[in-house]
Amino acid sequence: MKNLPILLSSLSFVLVAILFGMKMNEKKPKNFGAKPARDAQGKEIINSGCKIAFVDIDTLEANYDYFKLKKTEFETRQKEIDARLEKMANTLQAEYSVLQQKAEKGEMSQQEGNSAQQVLIQKQQELELQRQTLGDKYMKDQEAFNKEIHDNLHKYIELYNEEKGYDYILSYSKDGSILFANQGLDVTNDIIKGMNTKK
């Protein structure tokens, strides 16, 4: 019985330690010390650990004036390239037909036929080189434009987010890897409006 006070004291110490441990392990609110996340209409998003928004890339491309302008320019340029190459191919085909008719009628010697054939082969090679050169230049210009659009979007989103304070702004497209997006988180129209008015 002499040890009873020591035993009770030890037991109370253990109980206090257990209670303290339980109190420390209680879940803290997820947004402790942070502003509550809100959707594009200002409605608070419940139980959100961070602020997230998204930009619908399909809608952006359909409504961003600079993108639409450049897309039209690229389409026009592609048509011009196709027309130019088709004209060269048709000219070459016509020359080949004339040469074939002359050969069938016996209107040229073997040497003349060989020379004409070499000229046509050289023109065919020039056509292929032209096709390759124009195609490569077109692809490089398109890649440079895509990079410009990407950079413009990211620069504007950084500026936009200085005021909005999102933790993440995701890209969304109908056939992309995000299978569902809450439309309340869509900030696309804000981004389009800002990018269209930005000089």
BELZIZI-V917221 format. One record per helix or strand. SS is the DSSP state (2 for helix, 1 for strand). FROM is the first residue (numbers start at 1). LEN is the number of residues. If there is no record, write none. Layout:
# BELZIZI-V917221
SS/FROM/LEN
SS/FROM/LEN
This chain:
# BELZIZI-V917221
2/4/21
1/38/1
1/44/1
1/52/5
2/57/7
2/65/41
2/110/55
1/168/5
2/183/3
1/186/1
2/188/10
